[in-house]
Amino acid sequence: MTDLRKITAELTQLREDIDYLTALAEPDLTAGAPTGTATGSWPAAPSAPGVAAHIWHNLTPTEAARAWQTLTGWVDWLTQRYALDDTIPSCWYRHGPIVDELDALRAAWTSAYPDPNAHPTAAVAWLEILNRTLSRIREWDRYGCTSGTHHDDPPTAADSHESDGREQWLFADINARAAARSATPDTKSVE
């Protein structure tokens, strides 16, 4: 009975691989696939190899909708594929640093896997990046959302006194540099 389960699992994986490769080669054939994924459980083929990470605060509403759709589909696949339920909190989308980490990881993945021009070691490099990224996500989740309950990040304290002090220090540094430059004779003009 175990052999049958193993064969079934292998066939399922093979089908997913075929679906994924079909999505890369013939995107029109997977037009009816669920949003954010190709047929099966693989992420959708990117529209262009090497898709960059997003600058989230610069996105228009339309761009943001597309970016969220792509990222959530990819994160769902990543979480399932690598069994990361205990590492990526289910509320990841509510934590800016985790969104940035996952979006950068997605961008690296598109350069390593679907890109036909990727270097042969790109996938191995991506797996190393995955490991480092998951470590950083664990650090970002310092309030314990992976335990199943979302905790908002505490607001950062707007310390106007520190900001004023910084502005004064920067102003003094710039003025000191300008004064030092004007006090030093220009050796090029002396020649």
N, C-alpha and C positions, 0 to 999 in steps of 0.2 A: 504494500500500500504506500509506503514511503517513496518508492521509486516513481509511482504515478503522480504523487504530489510534486516531486522534484521536476519531473518532465513537464507537468502542467505549468509550474512556475517558470521554467525555462522557455516554454512556448509563449507564455504571456509576455515575458521580457523580450523575446524575439519579435513578437507582434508590435510591441511598443517601439522597438528599434526601427522596424520597417515603417511604421506610421511616422516616426520622427524624420527619417530619411526622405520619405515621400513628401512631407511638409516642406523640407528644404528644396527638393527637386521640382515639385509641382505644387506651389502654394494654393493654386485654384482648387485642387482636389480636396483640400482641408478647409475650404471656406466655411463649411457648416460646423466646424469644430468648436468646442466651448471656448469662450473668450479667455485669452491668456494662455491657452495650451493648444498644442497640435492634438490630433486624435491620439488617444492613449494618455499616458501621464507625463510625457515629455513636454518641456516648455515649447512654445511656438518658436518657429524659426524667426530670427530678427529680420527686419526689412533690409538691413544692410549690415555687413560684417563690422565688428568693432564699434558697436553702438556705445556712445559715451554715457557716463553717469549724468544725471540731471542736476541742474542748479535750481533747486526746488523753489526758492523765493523769486526767481525770475520767470517762472512758467505762467503762461496765460491760462485761463480756465480750461480751454480746449486742450492745451498741451498737458495740463495737470491731470485731466481726466484720462488721457491716453497713457500718461506716465504711470498713474496709479493702477490702471488696468493691467499694463504690462508687468509692473513690479509685483502686484498682488498675485497674479497668476504664476509668476516665476518663483516667488517666495513660497507659495503653496506647494509647488512642485519640489523645491529644494527641501522644505521641511519634511515632506513625505519621503522623498528619495533617500535622504540621509538620516531619517528618524530623529529630527532635531526639535521635537516638541518640548523637550526639557531644556533647550538652550535658547531658542527663539521664542520670546513670549508671544502669546496670541494677540496681544495688543501692540505689537511692534510698530504698527503704523502710527501710533500716538506718541512715539518717542523719536524726535528729530535725529539724534545721533545714530540710532539703530536703523532708521530709514536710510540715512546716508551710507552706512556700512553695507546694508543689503543692496542698495542701488549700485554702489561701486563694485560689489561682488558680482552682481548681475552683468554689469558692463564688462568685467574681466572674463566672465563665463562666455559671453558672446564672442569675445576675441579668441578664446581658447578652443571652443567646441564647434559651433556652427560655421566659423570662418574657414572656407576651403584653403585659404593661404596661411593658416596658422602653422607655427613652427611645430615640429613633431613632439617637442617637450612642453608645449603650451598647456596641455591638460594636466600634466604633473605639476607644473608651476601653479595652475589654478587651485589644485588640491592643497598645495602649501598655503596659498593665500586664504583659502577657505578655513584652514586650521587657525591661522592668525586672526582672521576676522571673527571667528566664533569666540576666541578668547577675549577680544575687545567687546563683543556683544555681551558676554558674561559680566564684564566690568561695567558696561553701561546700564545693565539691569541690576544696579546696586539696591534698588528698592524692592526687588523680589517679584516682579510680575510673572516670571516663569512658574511661580507657585500656583498660578491660576487666578489671581486677583490683581486687577490693574491698580497701580499707584501712580498718581500724577507726579511728574518731576517737580520738585519744589521750585518756586520762582527764584531767579537769581536776584540777589539784593542789589539794588541800584545805589551804589555808594557814591553819592555826589562829591563827598569830601575827597575820596580817593581819586575820582575822576579829575577834580580840580587840581589835586596835587600832581597828577600825571601831566596835565596840561602845562602847569607851571614848570615842571622839570623839563619837559620837551622844549618849551619856549626858551628856557635858560640854556639848554644844550645847543640849540640852533644858534642863539645869539653868541655863545662862547665860540662856536666854530667860525661864525662870521667875523668876530673880533680877532680871533687868532689868524685867520686868513688875511685880513687887512693889515695886521701888524707885521706879518712876515713879508720881507721884500720879495718881489717876484724875481727869481733868479734867471728866468728866461729873458726878461727885458733888460737885465744888466749886461748881458753879452753884447 
